[in-house]
Structure formats: structure tokens, C-alpha cells
Amino acid sequence: MKTYLFSLLSFLSLGAATQAQDSSLEIPFLANISMDGKANEWKNVPSYYYRQASETNLKVTGDIAKNDLQADIKLAWNKTGLFVFVQWKDNIWDEQIIAKEQATIRLESGRRMDKMYLYDNLKIQIRALDNNYTSWFAPRKNALQWQSLRQRRYRKNVTLPVTEPQYVIKKKGKKQWVLEIQYKWQDLKINPKLKDLRVLVMINDADTPSANQAQRLKAPRKFVTLYGKATLKQ
């Protein structure tokens, strides 16, 4: 488990791990999308979902107990940007606001780990050629935790300024939250016509709200992941 986790963490940061499931994502075109957190316009968009271990089309890491987590992820695009619609139900919400400069911790082994994996978080990563964009959301905190846009230049990663995406976060029922996010192509510095567009959506599930960092590091990791090379359908 630890070996796989570090490999996946490396992929999430650098896009290089072969263990990650690189499937083909066909993303439908939606000409008009109202950023209101409602599912009306999304009803005909295919869903990537997790209900339980035997009922999912997402990559599952760790042992997720029955009724622990339910998730629906939908993707769409138009000429302005990429849109992500997520419905996330969790029996135990375990969130914490983490500043970007505090998001990396060093383990006893000397390796670095992203602290975001110790809490409930939604990660969205969008890559195309030399551009690599990442954002983290804490739904119940109604917050974009932080974001970064890196560009590969002359064998070095350069961090670029990036405009915050437009997003709506709404509560739905007792334990479910809905997120609707728009990433503008111009902000990502990505041409949607490129053939090398990759998208990752990951939901990390932590269930230890009273635990300290040392206890969290010992707890098994659990997350569901959607990742693939994107084809933008007309």
C-alpha cells in the first residue's frame, strides 16, 4: 500500500507513474452552463461514480467501508473552459484548511508527502504538454484550498500566476455537497485543440476528525480517482 501510494503521489505531482489508470475520457460539449450548483444541465452527461466497492467505474485505492462514501463526477467543456461537476456524500467529514506553504510534510524516511491526503479533499489536475495545473477543494469549508500552475521550461518547473476558477459549492441534504467549477482555458494557458490534454479528479476520504498528524499518517489511505487522456467531443 505504501509503495503504491508513493508512486501515485509521484504521478499526481509529476504525471509520471505507470501505476495510475490512464483511460480515455470523452468529455461532451455543453454550449451553455449556468454556474449555479444545480444538476439540470448535467442530466445527460455521463457520470463517473462510486457507490460501493462493487458499484463503481472509478479507480479505488484503499478499503472504503460500505456507506462510507458516495461520489458522482461529471466533466464538460465549451470554448470558454473545462467544467467539473461533483456530488460528494460522506458519512464522516474530516476537513481542515491548509495553506499552500504548509501543504507538504517530510516523513521520517526523508520523503515528502502532500498533507492534503490526510484530510477530506477534492483534487483536480489538468495537464497539457508543458502546463500542469492543480487545485484542491474542501467542500464543507466552502473553500478552494489552494491552486498552482506550473510550466516546464528548459528542464525546470516554473510557477506561474493563475486566476482563481469560478466555482459554486452547495450543501445537499445532511451529508452531501455539490461542487461546480469552471476552469477557463485562457487562465490555464491551455489550447483546448491540443491532443495531449489529461484530466485527473480525485476524492480523498479521511475519517479521523479527532486524530493528530502522527495518527493520521498511520491511518490507511482511501481515495477514488478519475484519470485519463481527454477527448473533447463536439
C-alpha positions in Angstrom: 0.0 0.0 0.0 2.7 2.5 0.9 4.7 1.7 -2.2 1.7 2.2 -4.4 0.7 5.4 -2.6 4.1 7.0 -3.1 4.1 6.0 -6.8 0.6 7.6 -7.2 1.7 10.7 -5.3 4.6 11.0 -7.7 2.3 10.8 -10.6 -0.1 13.3 -9.2 2.8 15.7 -8.9 4.8 14.9 -12.0 2.5 12.9 -14.2 4.9 10.0 -14.4 3.7 7.0 -12.5 2.7 4.0 -14.7 0.5 2.5 -11.9 -2.2 5.2 -12.4 -5.1 4.2 -14.6 -4.7 6.2 -17.9 -8.0 5.6 -19.6 -9.7 7.6 -22.3 -12.1 10.3 -21.2 -14.7 11.5 -23.7 -15.8 14.9 -22.5 -19.0 16.2 -24.0 -19.6 19.7 -25.3 -22.1 21.9 -23.4 -22.6 25.3 -25.1 -24.3 27.0 -22.1 -23.6 26.1 -18.5 -25.1 28.1 -15.6 -22.7 28.2 -12.6 -25.4 27.6 -10.0 -24.6 24.2 -8.5 -27.7 22.6 -9.9 -27.7 19.4 -11.9 -30.3 20.4 -14.6 -27.8 21.0 -17.4 -25.8 17.9 -16.5 -28.5 15.3 -16.6 -27.4 13.9 -20.0 -23.7 14.0 -19.2 -22.1 10.5 -18.4 -21.3 10.0 -14.7 -18.1 8.6 -13.2 -19.3 7.3 -9.9 -18.6 5.4 -6.7 -21.4 3.8 -4.7 -19.6 0.9 -3.1 -16.6 -1.3 -4.0 -18.7 -3.5 -6.3 -20.5 -0.5 -7.9 -18.1 2.0 -9.4 -16.3 3.0 -12.6 -13.5 4.9 -10.7 -10.1 3.7 -9.6 -10.4 2.8 -5.9 -7.4 2.9 -3.6 -7.8 1.5 0.0 -10.6 -0.2 1.8 -13.7 2.0 1.7 -16.4 0.7 4.0 -20.0 0.3 3.0 -21.9 3.6 3.2 -18.7 5.5 3.9 -18.5 7.4 0.6 -20.6 8.1 -2.5 -19.5 10.2 -5.4 -20.6 11.4 -8.8 -18.2 13.2 -11.2 -19.1 14.8 -14.5 -17.0 16.7 -17.0 -18.0 19.0 -19.8 -16.3 21.7 -21.9 -17.0 24.6 -24.3 -15.0 27.3 -25.9 -14.5 29.1 -22.6 -13.2 26.3 -20.5 -13.4 22.9 -18.8 -16.3 22.3 -16.3 -16.3 19.9 -13.4 -19.5 18.9 -11.5 -19.1 16.8 -8.4 -21.6 15.4 -5.9 -19.9 14.0 -2.8 -21.6 12.3 0.1 -19.5 11.3 3.1 -20.6 9.7 6.4 -17.8 11.4 8.3 -16.5 14.8 7.1 -12.9 15.4 8.1 -11.6 18.7 6.7 -9.0 21.3 7.5 -7.9 24.4 5.8 -4.3 24.0 4.7 -2.3 26.9 3.3 -0.2 26.1 0.2 3.1 26.8 2.0 2.1 24.3 4.7 0.8 21.6 2.3 4.0 19.4 2.2 5.3 17.4 5.1 8.6 15.5 5.4 8.2 11.9 6.6 10.7 10.0 8.9 12.0 8.3 5.8 13.1 11.7 4.4 10.5 11.6 1.6 7.9 14.4 1.2 4.2 13.9 1.2 1.3 16.1 0.4 -0.6 16.9 3.7 -3.8 17.2 1.7 -4.0 13.4 1.7 -4.6 13.4 5.5 -8.0 15.1 5.2 -11.1 15.1 3.0 -10.2 16.9 -0.1 -11.1 17.1 -3.8 -8.1 17.4 -6.1 -8.4 18.4 -9.8 -5.4 18.4 -12.0 -5.3 19.5 -15.7 -2.3 18.9 -17.8 -1.4 19.6 -21.4 2.1 19.4 -22.8 4.3 21.6 -20.5 1.5 23.1 -18.4 0.4 21.4 -15.2 -2.5 22.9 -13.2 -3.6 21.7 -9.7 -6.3 22.8 -7.4 -7.6 21.4 -4.0 -11.1 22.0 -2.6 -12.6 21.4 0.9 -16.4 21.3 0.2 -17.8 21.6 3.6 -15.4 24.6 4.3 -16.8 26.1 1.1 -13.2 26.7 0.1 -10.7 26.5 -2.7 -7.7 25.4 -0.5 -5.1 26.5 -3.0 -4.1 26.2 -6.6 -0.9 26.2 -8.7 0.1 26.4 -12.3 3.5 25.1 -13.3 5.1 25.2 -16.7 8.1 23.1 -17.8 10.8 25.4 -19.2 14.4 24.3 -20.0 14.1 21.2 -17.8 12.8 23.3 -14.8 9.3 23.7 -13.4 8.3 27.4 -13.3 5.4 28.5 -11.2 3.1 30.9 -13.0 0.4 33.2 -11.6 -3.1 31.9 -12.2 -6.6 33.4 -11.8 -8.9 31.6 -9.3 -11.5 29.5 -11.1 -15.2 30.3 -10.8 -16.9 27.8 -8.5 -20.1 27.1 -6.6 -20.3 24.9 -3.5 -23.7 23.9 -2.1 -25.0 21.6 0.6 -27.4 18.9 -0.5 -29.1 17.0 2.3 -27.4 16.2 5.6 -24.0 14.9 4.4 -23.8 15.6 0.7 -22.1 18.6 -1.0 -22.2 19.7 -4.6 -19.3 21.5 -6.4 -19.5 23.1 -9.8 -16.2 24.5 -11.1 -15.2 26.3 -14.3 -11.6 26.4 -15.4 -11.0 28.9 -18.2 -8.7 27.8 -21.0 -7.0 31.2 -21.1 -6.3 31.1 -17.3 -4.8 27.6 -17.6 -2.8 28.7 -20.6 -4.1 25.6 -22.4 -5.3 25.4 -26.0 -8.3 23.0 -26.0 -7.4 21.9 -29.5 -4.3 20.2 -28.2 -4.3 16.4 -28.4 -2.4 15.8 -25.2 -4.9 17.0 -22.6 -5.1 14.9 -19.4 -7.6 15.4 -16.5 -7.5 14.0 -13.0 -10.2 14.2 -10.4 -9.5 12.6 -7.0 -11.6 12.5 -3.9 -9.6 11.7 -0.7 -11.6 10.2 2.1 -10.3 10.7 5.7 -12.4 9.5 8.7 -10.4 10.6 11.7 -11.5 14.1 12.7 -10.1 14.0 16.2 -6.7 12.5 15.2 -3.4 14.3 15.2 -0.9 14.3 12.3 1.1 11.3 13.6 -2.1 9.3 13.9 -3.3 10.3 10.5 0.0 9.2 8.9 -0.6 5.7 10.3 -4.2 5.5 9.1 -4.8 3.7 5.8 -5.3 5.9 2.8 -8.6 5.9 0.9 -9.4 7.7 -2.3 -11.2 7.3 -5.6 -9.6 8.6 -8.8 -10.7 9.5 -12.3 -7.8 10.0 -14.7 -7.4 9.8 -18.4 -6.4 11.4 -21.7 -9.3 13.7 -22.7 -11.1 13.8 -26.0 -13.2 16.9 -26.3 -16.4 15.8 -28.2 -18.3 18.2 -30.3 
